[in-house]
């Protein structure tokens, strides 16, 4: 008998045995028979028959040998045509994707491959949507917003497959997953997203009323979390609701529920007990630790490593709170719990969690004054955050992942300052800034930093990452530190938002939010904050500057940190013995910069102080004083090339076409700052059409002007809510795109004051040949002291200008006659302190 005949008979025998076999009882034997039978099929002569055997073998091998099953599915997939063999092609994709998910943990590449296979099959097998939703939740590659959109889409598809009336528990569970995803929307309005999430969870809760099963417990946990993070007027009520649902879940999670579920319930209560409030409560923190101890006894760390890691992480966080509030506590215990959590989360999919744990460990060591160990933990945390950033493939992706850096660089810098390593502290602090804008991670040299010190002046680099604050003063020859024992993170947050852990903002942010309905309170806040900043921040800094030989009239460059960028630090003041106010800008020129890199970058394309001017004037047609402002701008730029885009001519396309050939660009219009999506912040042009930063940046990167003046509201603001050191807003966007200098505003400014101040700014530039930063200082000092009589004379000079500027100046001059000639109408910092200069000059 030849080999072919033998193989044929063997094949028939194998298939006979296969037909007689109870495959459900013995899938392993079925797989063995199919494997051998398939090996007897000539794959080249009968490829589809061979593929069919490989696919059948894979199906029966899924449980006993999943990796062999994946290989077999891949073999079959190499044969099947996606159209002609649609069912088999779908089944192979579904099998590979499902098995890869079951073989977790896996890395980013494997996750992406699983996504590809399941996406190929989901249209034919909609039940795969729930699995895809989970993968998109943890996908690190690609754009975070696109991943989120896919996740929500698949969750909605999965929900459609469940009958709400027939399967209330299943429907509620799926609805809860959708709710959680809604709350995770990247760069969303957090409050609005949370309210929608809360609504969906309450819908699930109502459907399950009286049915206190695992899904009901999960729903209570989700509701507790929502109320815990919910902001509002009555924070106490939200806290009470969070604890109510946490205890409802605990009451229902008796001995009959699984150990891991009860552990999750206990951990949720621990989170509630440890939630920030206005006052530290050591007893609640100790209750939190008791919950963690009980949870730990219920968890098998081998089967549930992530859950056990959560227990260890909570323990470390609780101990950190005790240490930071002066309670007797063993920092070595904190470190041990942090290390235990890290050991349970080794994979790259846990990068974010590892970063958080490392930061807690670092802060614990810092609070215990183990500065060297703290620095080590912070370096590891930064490495974890940097590795996650590598997967960002778009601007949106980078924006989402820079939040992972939080204030870790500042904390590392603080540790180094405490160790006396001032130079490396400067370098590390810089690493926490500008990560969104640049992709390199090359460390700066101290020599490079010194090269940007203004002649005769100093760089002032703030660090408010701890309870004690510090300002690093850099001159051409020395680096010194001003320690601020009473002006650190707690004090800064009290000024900014009313406190470090308050859910509803107070302080500066509340006054700003209520500025229209409580206008006088807002004006008082600006002035009172300036006095506080002088007394608590500037006085010790000024003493050091004097000791270092920094003379009056020098230029200081201020690098904000820790959310201090919201304040006009140049508008600090003290009261002299005669009752008059002495302002910081009486003594010094103050220029701002988001980081060192923007001051070290190469020269811009066409920028020069005497270049052509692009004037975008009153495009919305509702700013009367804009006409006067622009008349002054033109007056001081006579003899130069001028491109005027006025009113309806100032379209976004027209501005983008013209901006590349201008040396100076002046926008006199409205602006909108988007706190949640800073790149969507926009200047409003003709017809109210927005020109967003997202559209402006590419044009600037091709050829950037020397100077951009943003005579509009809120253009100096930056996102401070999530990452204190990463400045995302108009100035940083323009500077990192090549613009040398940007004039912008910190709050909505008065139209008349803006016109007068801006006109004076251009006069100082043109007539006195000052740098932009010096020109703004001179203009601000002038407008503080200008009298009604002097303003009348200024308007008299302009009344013959072409309409509408001339007639408007005439009307203003007439109106000023009703005031005391010696009145100084713009003396309040409300009128002038919003204006800042950022950049190189």
PyMOL commands that set and color helices and strands:
alter all, ss='L'
color gray80, all
select helices_A, chain A and resi 3-20+27-39+47-61+66-77+86-102+108-122+126-138+144-160+168-183+190-207+214-229+235-252+259-273+282-298+305-324+331-343+348-367+371-389+395-405+408-418+422-431+446-450+489-497+507-513+519-547+564-566+569-571+584-587+597-600+624-635+647-649+652-659+678-680+686-688+693-702+730-736+751-766+772-785+788-798+805-816+829-832
alter helices_A, ss='H'
color red, helices_A
select strands_A, chain A and resi 458-463+469-474+479-484+555-559+573-575+581-583+589-592+613-617+642-646+664-668+670-672+682-684+690-692+707-711+741-745+835-839
alter strands_A, ss='S'
color yellow, strands_A
deselect
rebuild
show_as cartoon
